Amino acid sequence: KVDPVQEVGGELPPVAKRAAIFESPTGVSPGGKWLLIKRESNDGPPNFFARRLADGREWQLSDIAHPQPSLIGTQSELVQYRRDDGVALSGELYLPAGYEPKRDGPRPCFLWAYPREFKAKQAAGQVQGAEHRFTR
């Protein structure tokens, strides 16, 4: 069991913030005593942590900085729509940090739809991925 306030070469993020983190196990040590974890969030690039399975204690192994700090806080939302020929499509709409439609008004948008890459038109609108992954 991992205590969300225990140290991780510092401290784990508060419980509320951990809900917005995407973690994936990437390896297990010989003997199965350690787990290598990749952790990322919408605004934080992937970094690696070692978690001792006996007590859940963690150590941060990498400290990769955000490659474009000016994009921190960018908002995204899923947009789903149906084309005139009936093909369902979806995409991510990215908006500037702090954007409020009533205050800021409309923004320009660039849209690229590529349904020819799918074998069936039903697959063109598929939505995949995890909500809290780092946007590259």
C-alpha positions as protocol buffer text, in pm:
chain_id: "A"
residue {
  index: 1
  type: LYS
  ca { x: 0 y: 0 z: 0 }
}
residue {
  index: 2
  type: VAL
  ca { x: 137 y: 341 z: -96 }
}
residue {
  index: 3
  type: ASP
  ca { x: 87 y: 624 z: 151 }
}
residue {
  index: 4
  type: PRO
  ca { x: 24 y: 939 z: -58 }
}
residue {
  index: 5
  type: VAL
  ca { x: 218 y: 1160 z: 186 }
}
residue {
  index: 6
  type: GLN
  ca { x: 530 y: 944 z: 215 }
}
residue {
  index: 7
  type: GLU
  ca { x: 858 y: 1067 z: 71 }
}
residue {
  index: 8
  type: VAL
  ca { x: 964 y: 1009 z: -288 }
}
residue {
  index: 9
  type: GLY
  ca { x: 1296 y: 1189 z: -296 }
}
residue {
  index: 10
  type: GLY
  ca { x: 1066 y: 1467 z: -176 }
}
residue {
  index: 11
  type: GLU
  ca { x: 690 y: 1406 z: -141 }
}
residue {
  index: 12
  type: LEU
  ca { x: 425 y: 1244 z: -353 }
}
residue {
  index: 13
  type: PRO
  ca { x: 172 y: 1487 z: -498 }
}
residue {
  index: 14
  type: PRO
  ca { x: -140 y: 1543 z: -283 }
}
residue {
  index: 15
  type: VAL
  ca { x: -419 y: 1288 z: -326 }
}
residue {
  index: 16
  type: ALA
  ca { x: -631 y: 1529 z: -536 }
}
residue {
  index: 17
  type: LYS
  ca { x: -343 y: 1589 z: -777 }
}
residue {
  index: 18
  type: ARG
  ca { x: -255 y: 1217 z: -799 }
}
residue {
  index: 19
  type: ALA
  ca { x: -598 y: 1157 z: -952 }
}
residue {
  index: 20
  type: ALA
  ca { x: -474 y: 1354 z: -1257 }
}
residue {
  index: 21
  type: ILE
  ca { x: -160 y: 1141 z: -1303 }
}
residue {
  index: 22
  type: PHE
  ca { x: -112 y: 857 z: -1549 }
}
residue {
  index: 23
  type: GLU
  ca { x: 117 y: 578 z: -1426 }
}
residue {
  index: 24
  type: SER
  ca { x: 230 y: 269 z: -1609 }
}
residue {
  index: 25
  type: PRO
  ca { x: 460 y: -9 z: -1486 }
}
residue {
  index: 26
  type: THR
  ca { x: 755 y: -52 z: -1721 }
}
residue {
  index: 27
  type: GLY
  ca { x: 960 y: -322 z: -1552 }
}
residue {
  index: 28
  type: VAL
  ca { x: 1020 y: -542 z: -1249 }
}
residue {
  index: 29
  type: SER
  ca { x: 1359 y: -601 z: -1088 }
}
residue {
  index: 30
  type: PRO
  ca { x: 1510 y: -950 z: -1078 }
}
residue {
  index: 31
  type: GLY
  ca { x: 1357 y: -1115 z: -775 }
}
residue {
  index: 32
  type: GLY
  ca { x: 1047 y: -894 z: -799 }
}
residue {
  index: 33
  type: LYS
  ca { x: 1135 y: -653 z: -516 }
}
residue {
  index: 34
  type: TRP
  ca { x: 1120 y: -330 z: -720 }
}
residue {
  index: 35
  type: LEU
  ca { x: 880 y: -194 z: -980 }
}
residue {
  index: 36
  type: LEU
  ca { x: 989 y: 62 z: -1240 }
}
residue {
  index: 37
  type: ILE
  ca { x: 709 y: 313 z: -1303 }
}
residue {
  index: 38
  type: LYS
  ca { x: 663 y: 578 z: -1570 }
}
residue {
  index: 39
  type: ARG
  ca { x: 453 y: 868 z: -1437 }
}
residue {
  index: 40
  type: GLU
  ca { x: 315 y: 1160 z: -1639 }
}
residue {
  index: 41
  type: SER
  ca { x: 33 y: 1414 z: -1638 }
}
residue {
  index: 42
  type: ASN
  ca { x: -124 y: 1663 z: -1877 }
}
residue {
  index: 43
  type: ASP
  ca { x: 144 y: 1920 z: -1794 }
}
residue {
  index: 44
  type: GLY
  ca { x: 426 y: 1692 z: -1678 }
}
residue {
  index: 45
  type: PRO
  ca { x: 639 y: 1486 z: -1916 }
}
residue {
  index: 46
  type: PRO
  ca { x: 707 y: 1120 z: -1837 }
}
residue {
  index: 47
  type: ASN
  ca { x: 952 y: 1058 z: -1553 }
}
residue {
  index: 48
  type: PHE
  ca { x: 1064 y: 731 z: -1400 }
}
residue {
  index: 49
  type: PHE
  ca { x: 1029 y: 611 z: -1041 }
}
residue {
  index: 50
  type: ALA
  ca { x: 1142 y: 299 z: -856 }
}
residue {
  index: 51
  type: ARG
  ca { x: 883 y: 161 z: -612 }
}
residue {
  index: 52
  type: ARG
  ca { x: 988 y: -89 z: -347 }
}
residue {
  index: 53
  type: LEU
  ca { x: 703 y: -339 z: -337 }
}
residue {
  index: 54
  type: ALA
  ca { x: 756 y: -441 z: 27 }
}
residue {
  index: 55
  type: ASP
  ca { x: 654 y: -102 z: 166 }
}
residue {
  index: 56
  type: GLY
  ca { x: 553 y: 112 z: -136 }
}
residue {
  index: 57
  type: ARG
  ca { x: 835 y: 362 z: -87 }
}
residue {
  index: 58
  type: GLU
  ca { x: 941 y: 539 z: -408 }
}
residue {
  index: 59
  type: TRP
  ca { x: 1247 y: 712 z: -547 }
}
residue {
  index: 60
  type: GLN
  ca { x: 1243 y: 945 z: -846 }
}
residue {
  index: 61
  type: LEU
  ca { x: 1497 y: 831 z: -1104 }
}
residue {
  index: 62
  type: SER
  ca { x: 1458 y: 1099 z: -1372 }
}
residue {
  index: 63
  type: ASP
  ca { x: 1369 y: 1467 z: -1374 }
}
residue {
  index: 64
  type: ILE
  ca { x: 1273 y: 1554 z: -1731 }
}
residue {
  index: 65
  type: ALA
  ca { x: 1163 y: 1915 z: -1765 }
}
residue {
  index: 66
  type: HIS
  ca { x: 867 y: 2020 z: -1978 }
}
residue {
  index: 67
  type: PRO
  ca { x: 1002 y: 2075 z: -2332 }
}
residue {
  index: 68
  type: GLN
  ca { x: 770 y: 2375 z: -2395 }
}
residue {
  index: 69
  type: PRO
  ca { x: 691 y: 2549 z: -2063 }
}
residue {
  index: 70
  type: SER
  ca { x: 484 y: 2812 z: -2246 }
}
residue {
  index: 71
  type: LEU
  ca { x: 227 y: 2537 z: -2321 }
}
residue {
  index: 72
  type: ILE
  ca { x: 171 y: 2444 z: -1955 }
}
residue {
  index: 73
  type: GLY
  ca { x: -195 y: 2487 z: -1869 }
}
residue {
  index: 74
  type: THR
  ca { x: -318 y: 2437 z: -2226 }
}
residue {
  index: 75
  type: GLN
  ca { x: -672 y: 2302 z: -2214 }
}
residue {
  index: 76
  type: SER
  ca { x: -795 y: 2018 z: -2432 }
}
residue {
  index: 77
  type: GLU
  ca { x: -1136 y: 1876 z: -2494 }
}
residue {
  index: 78
  type: LEU
  ca { x: -1267 y: 1589 z: -2703 }
}
residue {
  index: 79
  type: VAL
  ca { x: -1471 y: 1697 z: -3004 }
}
residue {
  index: 80
  type: GLN
  ca { x: -1695 y: 1443 z: -3175 }
}
residue {
  index: 81
  type: TYR
  ca { x: -1893 y: 1512 z: -3491 }
}
residue {
  index: 82
  type: ARG
  ca { x: -2048 y: 1344 z: -3794 }
}
residue {
  index: 83
  type: ARG
  ca { x: -1935 y: 1430 z: -4145 }
}
residue {
  index: 84
  type: ASP
  ca { x: -2191 y: 1492 z: -4424 }
}
residue {
  index: 85
  type: ASP
  ca { x: -2138 y: 1138 z: -4556 }
}
residue {
  index: 86
  type: GLY
  ca { x: -2223 y: 994 z: -4211 }
}
residue {
  index: 87
  type: VAL
  ca { x: -1869 y: 908 z: -4097 }
}
residue {
  index: 88
  type: ALA
  ca { x: -1829 y: 972 z: -3723 }
}
residue {
  index: 89
  type: LEU
  ca { x: -1504 y: 1152 z: -3642 }
}
residue {
  index: 90
  type: SER
  ca { x: -1337 y: 1277 z: -3325 }
}
residue {
  index: 91
  type: GLY
  ca { x: -1040 y: 1489 z: -3236 }
}
residue {
  index: 92
  type: GLU
  ca { x: -874 y: 1693 z: -2963 }
}
residue {
  index: 93
  type: LEU
  ca { x: -934 y: 2068 z: -2949 }
}
residue {
  index: 94
  type: TYR
  ca { x: -648 y: 2252 z: -2777 }
}
residue {
  index: 95
  type: LEU
  ca { x: -710 y: 2596 z: -2625 }
}
residue {
  index: 96
  type: PRO
  ca { x: -473 y: 2845 z: -2460 }
}
residue {
  index: 97
  type: ALA
  ca { x: -424 y: 2832 z: -2082 }
}
residue {
  index: 98
  type: GLY
  ca { x: -699 y: 3022 z: -1903 }
}
residue {
  index: 99
  type: TYR
  ca { x: -919 y: 3045 z: -2213 }
}
residue {
  index: 100
  type: GLU
  ca { x: -1280 y: 3143 z: -2141 }
}
residue {
  index: 101
  type: PRO
  ca { x: -1511 y: 3153 z: -2446 }
}
residue {
  index: 102
  type: LYS
  ca { x: -1736 y: 3434 z: -2315 }
}
residue {
  index: 103
  type: ARG
  ca { x: -1442 y: 3655 z: -2220 }
}
residue {
  index: 104
  type: ASP
  ca { x: -1196 y: 3567 z: -2498 }
}
residue {
  index: 105
  type: GLY
  ca { x: -1429 y: 3507 z: -2793 }
}
residue {
  index: 106
  type: PRO
  ca { x: -1372 y: 3258 z: -3075 }
}
residue {
  index: 107
  type: ARG
  ca { x: -1027 y: 3123 z: -3162 }
}
residue {
  index: 108
  type: PRO
  ca { x: -897 y: 3004 z: -3498 }
}
residue {
  index: 109
  type: CYS
  ca { x: -894 y: 2628 z: -3545 }
}
residue {
  index: 110
  type: PHE
  ca { x: -704 y: 2392 z: -3773 }
}
residue {
  index: 111
  type: LEU
  ca { x: -870 y: 2059 z: -3842 }
}
residue {
  index: 112
  type: TRP
  ca { x: -733 y: 1761 z: -4029 }
}
residue {
  index: 113
  type: ALA
  ca { x: -954 y: 1457 z: -4080 }
}
residue {
  index: 114
  type: TYR
  ca { x: -804 y: 1143 z: -4232 }
}
residue {
  index: 115
  type: PRO
  ca { x: -1064 y: 863 z: -4249 }
}
residue {
  index: 116
  type: ARG
  ca { x: -887 y: 694 z: -4544 }
}
residue {
  index: 117
  type: GLU
  ca { x: -638 y: 546 z: -4295 }
}
residue {
  index: 118
  type: PHE
  ca { x: -912 y: 331 z: -4140 }
}
residue {
  index: 119
  type: LYS
  ca { x: -1035 y: 6 z: -4294 }
}
residue {
  index: 120
  type: ALA
  ca { x: -1394 y: 71 z: -4187 }
}
residue {
  index: 121
  type: LYS
  ca { x: -1570 y: 405 z: -4158 }
}
residue {
  index: 122
  type: GLN
  ca { x: -1702 y: 296 z: -3815 }
}
residue {
  index: 123
  type: ALA
  ca { x: -1343 y: 295 z: -3687 }
}
residue {
  index: 124
  type: ALA
  ca { x: -1272 y: 653 z: -3803 }
}
residue {
  index: 125
  type: GLY
  ca { x: -1435 y: 807 z: -3496 }
}
residue {
  index: 126
  type: GLN
  ca { x: -1270 y: 581 z: -3242 }
}
residue {
  index: 127
  type: VAL
  ca { x: -1141 y: 739 z: -2923 }
}
residue {
  index: 128
  type: GLN
  ca { x: -830 y: 590 z: -2766 }
}
residue {
  index: 129
  type: GLY
  ca { x: -584 y: 687 z: -2498 }
}
residue {
  index: 130
  type: ALA
  ca { x: -588 y: 805 z: -2140 }
}
residue {
  index: 131
  type: GLU
  ca { x: -711 y: 1139 z: -2014 }
}
residue {
  index: 132
  type: HIS
  ca { x: -402 y: 1227 z: -1808 }
}
residue {
  index: 133
  type: ARG
  ca { x: -126 y: 1158 z: -2064 }
}
residue {
  index: 134
  type: PHE
  ca { x: 135 y: 1421 z: -2145 }
}
residue {
  index: 135
  type: THR
  ca { x: 64 y: 1601 z: -2474 }
}
residue {
  index: 136
  type: ARG
  ca { x: 368 y: 1579 z: -2699 }
}
